[in-house]
Amino acid sequence: MSLQYGAEETPLASSYGVADAFPKDLGLWPGGEGRGGGGQAASPADSSKPRILLMGLQHSSKSSIQKVVFHKMSPNETLFLESTNKIYKDDISNSSFVNFQIWDFPEHMGFFDPSFDYEMLFSGTGALIYIIDAQDDYMMASTRLHITVSKAYKVNPDMNFEVFIHKVDGLSDDHKIETQKDIHQRAHDDPAVAGLEKLHHLSFYLTSIYDYSIFEKLIPQLPTLENILNIFISNSGIEKAFLFDVVSKIYIAPDSSSVDMQSYEPCLDMIDVVIDVSCIYGLKEDGSGSAYDKGLMAIIKLNNTTVLYLKEVTKFLALVCILREESFERRSLIDYNIYCFRKAVHEVFEVDVNSHRCCSHQTSVPSLKALAHNGTQWNAI
């Protein structure tokens, strides 16, 4: 395996030079205008950020998921985490392109107390992630899930509901499938949930902090960016491409081909390698600077003729491409198309913020009209 670094063309003007170059509210979740909940007052800054609730029974690993995904904690270290005894608010937007708050909600906070003001909590929430421990008796968790979903939906029908059937690393493949089917069936057979006619946001995922499944499930895909990636790879000889948030290692969007662990895991490992090496050799003597800066690029050549190619897109995002060595011989073409791709990504979010609409509503990206195909310009849109 060989690893190369470099800094090439000047980034787009809007990428750097101003703190938080992308505006905060990008509309990735409905209900972005949050309010304080759970009996705790929210600051003015809290109200401008989308909110995600992590809920579940005690010892379901809510805090472990948060620490592994957003704070690079080793899964083995999570064994020493204490149980959450109060609402813990984690502001992800301080260090990452992904811009939201995660509220870790402990089981005993009185949610099922009639006097609890759950309307204040749910009215400002864009997504609720309910964690179920697959290695434990999940009957009680399923019952709590049904009550939580029914109450939250009545307050905020636009909320997305995600169920993480967690700790599946200790289960056989057959047991995983049976557990998922059972929990899914119980949820939809429950009268409290079945009566919600317009509830189409309830999704179920198998997750574990000991593999990459937890990274893959924690953010919705943006169809516009997927469309851009499809156009990009079809004109660049690239087999697979991901647009990653560098800090969290969550992919903002992949291309439309199926995502498999054989292609996904090396990309995550590459980001770790690039950031770790840059932290050691890329910072100034006084420790100032950034491990991920403008113009950053890295190349890893594997022993199976596969090339991993990472390029900076913004100060928060990186494009990671998987391609064959023979395709990488046309690197100048690929770099030109990446430049067009970067411009298109900037335009998508600029249009999105200006119009206060989600990126999925955008249907055209003018910058991609200049994409090159086999060395000649090609009208992509």
C-alpha positions as CSV (number, residue, x, y, z in Angstrom):
1,M,0.0,0.0,0.0
2,S,1.3,3.4,-0.9
3,L,0.1,6.8,0.5
4,Q,0.5,10.2,-1.0
5,Y,-0.4,13.6,0.1
6,G,-0.6,16.9,-1.6
7,A,-2.2,20.3,-1.8
8,E,-3.2,21.4,-5.2
9,E,-5.6,23.9,-6.7
10,T,-6.8,26.9,-4.7
11,P,-10.2,26.1,-3.0
12,L,-13.3,28.0,-3.9
13,A,-13.5,31.3,-2.3
14,S,-16.5,30.4,-0.1
15,S,-14.8,27.4,1.4
16,Y,-12.4,29.1,3.8
17,G,-11.4,32.3,5.4
18,V,-14.7,32.9,7.3
19,A,-15.6,31.0,10.4
20,D,-18.5,28.6,9.7
21,A,-18.6,29.4,6.0
22,F,-21.8,27.4,5.5
23,P,-24.8,28.9,7.3
24,K,-26.1,26.9,10.2
25,D,-29.6,26.0,9.2
26,L,-29.4,23.8,6.1
27,G,-32.8,22.2,6.5
28,L,-31.5,18.7,6.8
29,W,-34.3,17.8,9.2
30,P,-37.9,19.1,9.5
31,G,-38.6,21.2,12.6
32,G,-35.2,22.9,12.6
33,E,-36.5,25.8,14.6
34,G,-36.1,24.0,17.9
35,R,-37.1,25.0,21.4
36,G,-35.8,24.0,24.8
37,G,-37.3,20.7,26.1
38,G,-37.1,18.2,28.8
39,G,-37.5,20.8,31.5
40,Q,-34.3,22.6,30.7
41,A,-34.1,26.1,29.3
42,A,-32.5,26.3,25.8
43,S,-30.2,29.2,24.8
44,P,-30.9,31.3,21.7
45,A,-28.3,29.3,19.9
46,D,-30.1,26.1,20.7
47,S,-33.2,27.3,18.9
48,S,-31.5,27.7,15.5
49,K,-30.2,24.1,15.2
50,P,-32.0,20.9,14.3
51,R,-32.4,18.6,17.2
52,I,-32.1,14.8,17.4
53,L,-33.3,12.9,20.4
54,L,-31.6,9.7,21.5
55,M,-34.0,7.6,23.6
56,G,-34.1,4.1,25.0
57,L,-34.0,2.1,28.1
58,Q,-31.1,2.2,30.5
59,H,-27.9,0.4,29.3
60,S,-29.1,0.4,25.7
61,S,-25.8,2.2,24.7
62,K,-27.2,5.6,23.8
63,S,-24.1,7.4,25.1
64,S,-21.8,4.8,23.6
65,I,-23.1,5.5,20.1
66,Q,-22.7,9.2,20.6
67,K,-19.1,8.9,21.8
68,V,-18.0,6.5,19.1
69,V,-19.5,8.4,16.2
70,F,-18.8,12.0,17.2
71,H,-15.9,11.9,19.6
72,K,-13.7,9.1,18.1
73,M,-13.9,7.0,21.3
74,S,-12.8,3.4,21.0
75,P,-15.8,1.0,21.3
76,N,-13.9,-0.8,24.1
77,E,-13.6,2.4,26.1
78,T,-17.4,2.8,26.2
79,L,-17.5,-0.1,28.6
80,F,-16.4,2.4,31.3
81,L,-19.0,5.1,30.6
82,E,-21.4,5.8,33.4
83,S,-25.2,5.7,32.9
84,T,-26.8,9.0,31.8
85,N,-28.8,10.6,34.7
86,K,-29.7,13.9,33.1
87,I,-30.4,15.3,29.6
88,Y,-27.0,15.6,27.9
89,K,-26.9,18.0,25.0
90,D,-24.1,17.6,22.5
91,D,-23.6,20.4,20.0
92,I,-22.2,18.7,16.9
93,S,-22.0,21.8,14.8
94,N,-19.0,23.2,16.6
95,S,-16.6,20.9,14.8
96,S,-18.3,19.4,11.9
97,F,-20.3,20.2,8.7
98,V,-23.1,18.1,10.1
99,N,-25.0,20.8,12.0
100,F,-27.4,19.7,14.8
101,Q,-27.7,18.9,18.4
102,I,-28.1,15.5,19.9
103,W,-30.0,15.2,23.2
104,D,-29.3,12.1,25.1
105,F,-32.5,11.5,27.1
106,P,-32.2,9.3,30.2
107,E,-35.0,6.8,30.8
108,H,-35.9,8.0,34.3
109,M,-36.5,11.7,33.4
110,G,-40.3,11.3,33.9
111,F,-41.3,11.2,30.2
112,F,-44.2,8.9,31.1
113,D,-45.3,11.1,34.0
114,P,-48.6,12.9,32.9
115,S,-47.2,16.2,34.2
116,F,-44.2,16.0,32.0
117,D,-44.2,18.6,29.2
118,Y,-43.3,16.4,26.3
119,E,-45.0,18.8,23.8
120,M,-42.2,21.3,24.4
121,L,-39.6,18.6,23.8
122,F,-41.0,17.1,20.6
123,S,-42.2,20.3,18.9
124,G,-38.6,21.4,18.3
125,T,-37.2,17.9,17.3
126,G,-36.5,16.9,13.8
127,A,-35.6,13.2,14.4
128,L,-36.0,10.7,17.2
129,I,-33.7,7.7,17.4
130,Y,-34.9,5.0,19.7
131,I,-32.2,2.5,20.8
132,I,-33.3,-1.1,21.5
133,D,-30.8,-3.6,23.0
134,A,-31.0,-6.7,20.8
135,Q,-29.1,-8.8,23.3
136,D,-31.7,-8.1,26.1
137,D,-35.3,-8.8,26.5
138,Y,-36.8,-6.2,24.3
139,M,-40.5,-6.5,25.3
140,M,-40.3,-3.5,27.6
141,A,-38.3,-1.5,25.1
142,S,-40.9,-2.2,22.4
143,T,-43.7,-1.1,24.6
144,R,-41.9,2.2,25.4
145,L,-41.1,2.6,21.7
146,H,-44.8,2.4,20.9
147,I,-45.8,5.0,23.5
148,T,-43.0,7.3,22.6
149,V,-43.8,7.2,18.9
150,S,-47.5,7.8,19.4
151,K,-47.0,10.7,21.7
152,A,-44.3,12.3,19.6
153,Y,-46.2,11.9,16.4
154,K,-49.3,13.7,17.8
155,V,-47.1,16.7,18.7
156,N,-44.9,16.7,15.6
157,P,-46.1,14.6,12.7
158,D,-43.2,15.8,10.5
159,M,-40.6,14.1,12.8
160,N,-38.5,11.2,11.5
161,F,-38.4,8.1,13.7
162,E,-35.5,5.8,13.5
163,V,-35.1,2.6,15.5
164,F,-31.6,1.2,16.1
165,I,-31.7,-2.5,17.0
166,H,-28.4,-2.3,18.7
167,K,-25.6,-4.6,19.9
168,V,-26.2,-7.1,17.1
169,D,-22.5,-7.9,16.9
170,G,-23.2,-10.7,19.4
171,L,-26.0,-12.3,17.4
172,S,-25.9,-14.8,14.5
173,D,-27.1,-13.6,11.1
174,D,-30.3,-15.6,11.4
175,H,-31.0,-14.2,14.9
176,K,-30.4,-10.6,13.7
177,I,-33.0,-11.0,10.9
178,E,-35.5,-12.7,13.3
179,T,-35.1,-10.0,15.9
180,Q,-35.5,-7.2,13.4
181,K,-38.7,-8.8,12.0
182,D,-40.1,-9.3,15.4
183,I,-39.6,-5.8,16.6
184,H,-40.8,-4.4,13.3
185,Q,-44.0,-6.5,13.4
186,R,-44.7,-5.6,17.1
187,A,-44.4,-1.9,16.3
188,H,-46.8,-2.0,13.4
189,D,-49.3,-4.3,15.1
190,D,-49.5,-2.1,18.2
191,P,-52.9,-0.1,18.1
192,A,-51.2,3.1,19.3
193,V,-48.8,3.0,16.3
194,A,-51.2,1.4,13.7
195,G,-53.7,4.2,14.3
196,L,-51.2,6.8,12.9
197,E,-52.3,6.6,9.3
198,K,-49.7,9.0,7.9
199,L,-46.7,7.6,9.9
200,H,-44.3,6.6,7.2
201,H,-41.1,7.7,8.8
202,L,-40.6,4.7,11.2
203,S,-37.5,2.8,10.1
204,F,-35.5,-0.1,11.6
205,Y,-31.8,-0.7,11.4
206,L,-29.4,-3.3,12.8
207,T,-26.4,-1.5,14.4
208,S,-23.3,-2.0,16.4
209,I,-20.5,0.2,17.7
210,Y,-18.0,-2.6,16.8
211,D,-18.5,-2.2,13.0
212,Y,-19.4,0.6,10.7
213,S,-23.1,0.2,10.7
214,I,-23.7,2.9,13.3
215,F,-21.9,5.5,11.1
216,E,-24.0,4.6,8.1
217,K,-27.4,5.1,9.7
218,L,-27.1,8.4,11.6
219,I,-27.9,10.9,8.8
220,P,-30.4,11.0,5.9
221,Q,-29.1,10.9,2.4
222,L,-29.6,14.0,0.2
223,P,-30.9,13.0,-3.3
224,T,-29.5,16.1,-4.9
225,L,-26.0,15.3,-3.8
226,E,-26.5,11.7,-4.9
227,N,-27.5,12.9,-8.3
228,I,-24.4,15.0,-8.5
229,L,-22.2,12.1,-7.5
230,N,-23.8,9.9,-10.2
231,I,-23.0,12.4,-12.9
232,F,-19.5,12.8,-11.5
233,I,-18.6,9.1,-11.4
234,S,-20.2,8.3,-14.8
235,N,-17.8,10.8,-16.5
236,S,-14.7,10.0,-14.5
237,G,-14.3,6.3,-14.7
238,I,-14.9,5.9,-10.9
239,E,-16.5,2.9,-9.4
240,K,-17.8,4.4,-6.2
241,A,-17.8,7.8,-4.5
242,F,-18.8,9.1,-1.1
243,L,-19.1,12.6,0.2
244,F,-18.1,12.4,3.9
245,D,-18.3,14.7,6.8
246,V,-14.7,14.6,8.0
247,V,-15.1,14.8,11.7
248,S,-18.0,12.4,12.2
249,K,-17.1,10.2,9.3
250,I,-20.8,10.1,8.3
251,Y,-21.3,10.1,4.6
252,I,-23.5,13.0,3.6
253,A,-24.3,11.2,0.3
254,P,-23.1,8.3,-1.8
255,D,-23.7,7.7,-5.4
256,S,-26.8,5.6,-6.3
257,S,-25.0,2.2,-6.5
258,S,-25.5,0.0,-3.4
259,V,-23.3,0.6,-0.4
260,D,-21.4,-2.4,0.8
261,M,-19.0,-2.7,3.7
262,Q,-16.1,-3.8,1.4
263,S,-16.2,-0.3,-0.2
264,Y,-17.4,1.7,2.8
265,E,-14.9,0.5,5.4
266,P,-11.7,1.4,3.5
267,C,-13.0,4.9,3.0
268,L,-13.5,5.4,6.7
269,D,-10.1,4.0,7.4
270,M,-8.6,6.3,4.9
271,I,-10.1,9.4,6.6
272,D,-8.7,8.2,9.9
273,V,-5.2,7.7,8.4
274,V,-5.2,11.1,6.6
275,I,-6.3,13.0,9.7
276,D,-4.0,11.1,12.1
277,V,-0.9,11.6,9.8
278,S,-1.8,15.3,9.2
279,C,-2.1,15.8,13.0
280,I,1.4,14.5,13.4
281,Y,3.1,16.1,10.4
282,G,0.8,18.8,9.2
283,L,0.6,21.1,12.1
284,K,2.9,24.0,12.8
285,E,5.6,23.8,15.5
286,D,3.5,25.7,17.9
287,G,0.6,23.3,17.3
288,S,-1.5,25.8,15.4
289,G,-3.1,25.1,12.1
290,S,-5.6,22.4,11.0
291,A,-5.2,18.7,10.3
292,Y,-7.7,19.1,7.5
293,D,-7.0,22.2,5.5
294,K,-7.6,23.7,2.0
295,G,-6.4,21.7,-1.0
296,L,-5.8,18.5,1.0
297,M,-5.6,15.4,-1.1
298,A,-4.4,11.9,-0.4
299,I,-3.9,8.8,-2.6
300,I,-3.8,5.2,-1.2
301,K,-2.9,2.4,-3.7
302,L,-4.0,-1.0,-2.5
303,N,-2.4,-4.3,-3.5
304,N,-5.5,-5.3,-5.5
305,T,-5.1,-2.6,-8.2
306,T,-7.6,-0.4,-6.4
307,V,-6.9,3.3,-5.7
308,L,-8.5,5.3,-2.9
309,Y,-8.5,9.0,-3.8
310,L,-9.5,11.7,-1.2
311,K,-10.0,15.3,-2.1
312,E,-11.1,18.3,0.0
313,V,-14.4,19.7,-1.0
314,T,-15.0,22.2,1.8
315,K,-13.5,22.7,5.3
316,F,-16.1,20.2,6.5
317,L,-16.5,17.7,3.6
318,A,-14.2,15.3,1.7
319,L,-14.8,13.4,-1.5
320,V,-13.5,9.8,-1.3
321,C,-13.4,7.9,-4.6
322,I,-12.7,4.2,-5.3
323,L,-11.3,3.4,-8.7
324,R,-9.0,1.2,-10.7
325,E,-5.4,2.0,-11.4
326,E,-6.0,2.2,-15.1
327,S,-8.8,4.7,-14.6
328,F,-6.5,6.8,-12.3
329,E,-4.1,7.3,-15.3
330,R,-6.6,10.0,-16.4
331,R,-6.1,11.9,-13.2
332,S,-6.2,15.3,-14.8
333,L,-9.7,14.6,-16.1
334,I,-10.8,13.4,-12.7
335,D,-9.3,16.4,-11.0
336,Y,-11.2,18.7,-13.4
337,N,-14.4,16.9,-12.8
338,I,-13.8,17.1,-9.0
339,Y,-13.4,20.9,-9.4
340,C,-16.8,21.0,-11.1
341,F,-18.2,18.8,-8.4
342,R,-17.0,21.1,-5.7
343,K,-18.6,24.1,-7.3
344,A,-21.9,22.2,-7.7
345,V,-21.9,21.3,-4.0
346,H,-21.3,24.9,-3.0
347,E,-24.2,26.0,-5.2
348,V,-26.6,23.3,-3.8
349,F,-26.2,24.6,-0.3
350,E,-26.1,28.2,-1.3
351,V,-29.4,27.8,-3.1
352,D,-30.8,25.7,-0.2
353,V,-30.0,28.3,2.4
354,N,-31.3,31.2,0.3
355,S,-34.6,29.5,-0.4
356,H,-35.0,27.9,3.1
357,R,-35.8,24.6,1.4
358,C,-34.2,21.1,1.8
359,C,-31.5,20.2,-0.7
360,S,-33.7,17.3,-1.9
361,H,-36.0,19.8,-3.6
362,Q,-33.3,21.0,-5.9
363,T,-33.3,19.5,-9.4
364,S,-30.5,21.1,-11.3
365,V,-26.9,22.1,-10.6
366,P,-25.5,24.4,-13.3
367,S,-21.9,23.9,-12.5
368,L,-22.0,20.3,-13.6
369,K,-22.7,21.3,-17.1
370,A,-19.0,21.7,-17.6
371,L,-18.1,18.1,-16.6
372,A,-15.6,16.5,-19.0
373,H,-16.1,13.1,-20.5
374,N,-13.1,11.4,-22.0
375,G,-11.3,14.7,-22.2
376,T,-14.1,16.7,-23.8
377,Q,-16.7,18.9,-22.2
378,W,-20.1,17.2,-21.7
379,N,-23.5,18.8,-20.9
380,A,-24.5,16.9,-17.8
381,I,-27.8,18.5,-17.0
